[in-house]
Amino acid sequence: MRGQVHNQGELAELKVTIEKDVIEAMQRMSKNTGYSLEELVVIALKRFRSSHSDYEDATLNVD
C-alpha cells in the first residue's frame, strides 16, 4: 500500500457529515501513519467501492 499512489487524476470535492468519532479515528490514523487525511479517506472509499462493486451497476430500490 505504501507504494501506491492515491488521489491522482482530476479531483473533486465531496462534503459529507459523519459521526465525530469516525473523524477523530481517521485523524489519529493520519497522524500515526503519515498519510494525509485525504489519502486515508480515498483508500477507505476505494476499498468500499471494490468490496461493493455490485452497488455501482445495480438498480437499488432504497426507500
C-alpha positions as a Markdown table, in Angstrom:
| # | Residue | x | y | z |
|---|---|---|---|---|
| 1 | Met | 0.0 | 0.0 | 0.0 |
| 2 | Arg | 2.8 | 2.4 | 0.7 |
| 3 | Gly | 4.0 | 2.3 | -2.9 |
| 4 | Gln | 0.6 | 3.0 | -4.3 |
| 5 | Val | -0.4 | 6.5 | -5.5 |
| 6 | His | -3.8 | 7.7 | -4.3 |
| 7 | Asn | -5.8 | 10.7 | -5.2 |
| 8 | Gln | -4.4 | 11.1 | -8.6 |
| 9 | Gly | -6.0 | 12.5 | -11.7 |
| 10 | Glu | -8.8 | 15.0 | -11.8 |
| 11 | Leu | -10.0 | 15.8 | -8.2 |
| 12 | Ala | -13.4 | 16.9 | -7.0 |
| 13 | Glu | -14.6 | 17.8 | -3.5 |
| 14 | Leu | -17.0 | 15.7 | -1.6 |
| 15 | Lys | -18.5 | 17.2 | 1.6 |
| 16 | Val | -20.2 | 14.7 | 4.0 |
| 17 | Thr | -21.4 | 14.8 | 7.6 |
| 18 | Ile | -20.3 | 11.8 | 9.5 |
| 19 | Glu | -20.0 | 10.7 | 13.2 |
| 20 | Lys | -17.5 | 12.7 | 15.2 |
| 21 | Asp | -15.8 | 9.5 | 16.5 |
| 22 | Val | -15.1 | 8.3 | 12.9 |
| 23 | Ile | -13.5 | 11.7 | 12.0 |
| 24 | Glu | -11.4 | 11.6 | 15.2 |
| 25 | Ala | -10.3 | 8.0 | 14.4 |
| 26 | Met | -9.3 | 8.9 | 10.9 |
| 27 | Gln | -7.3 | 11.9 | 12.2 |
| 28 | Arg | -5.4 | 9.7 | 14.6 |
| 29 | Met | -4.7 | 7.2 | 11.8 |
| 30 | Ser | -3.4 | 10.0 | 9.7 |
| 31 | Lys | -1.1 | 11.2 | 12.4 |
| 32 | Asn | 0.1 | 7.7 | 13.2 |
| 33 | Thr | 0.7 | 6.6 | 9.6 |
| 34 | Gly | 2.0 | 9.8 | 7.9 |
| 35 | Tyr | -0.8 | 9.6 | 5.3 |
| 36 | Ser | -2.9 | 12.7 | 4.8 |
| 37 | Leu | -6.5 | 12.6 | 5.9 |
| 38 | Glu | -7.5 | 12.9 | 2.3 |
| 39 | Glu | -5.3 | 9.9 | 1.3 |
| 40 | Leu | -6.8 | 7.7 | 4.1 |
| 41 | Val | -10.4 | 8.7 | 3.1 |
| 42 | Val | -9.7 | 7.8 | -0.6 |
| 43 | Ile | -8.1 | 4.5 | 0.4 |
| 44 | Ala | -11.2 | 3.7 | 2.6 |
| 45 | Leu | -13.6 | 4.7 | -0.2 |
| 46 | Lys | -11.8 | 2.8 | -2.9 |
| 47 | Arg | -11.8 | -0.4 | -0.7 |
| 48 | Phe | -15.5 | 0.0 | 0.0 |
| 49 | Arg | -16.2 | 0.5 | -3.7 |
| 50 | Ser | -14.1 | -2.6 | -4.6 |
| 51 | Ser | -16.0 | -4.7 | -2.0 |
| 52 | His | -19.4 | -3.4 | -3.1 |
| 53 | Ser | -19.0 | -3.1 | -6.8 |
| 54 | Asp | -22.5 | -4.5 | -7.2 |
| 55 | Tyr | -23.8 | -1.2 | -5.9 |
| 56 | Glu | -22.5 | 0.7 | -8.9 |
| 57 | Asp | -24.4 | -1.1 | -11.6 |
| 58 | Ala | -27.4 | -2.4 | -9.6 |
| 59 | Thr | -30.7 | -0.7 | -9.6 |
| 60 | Leu | -31.4 | -0.5 | -5.9 |
| 61 | Asn | -34.8 | 0.0 | -4.5 |
| 62 | Val | -33.9 | 2.1 | -1.5 |
| 63 | Asp | -36.8 | 3.7 | 0.3 |
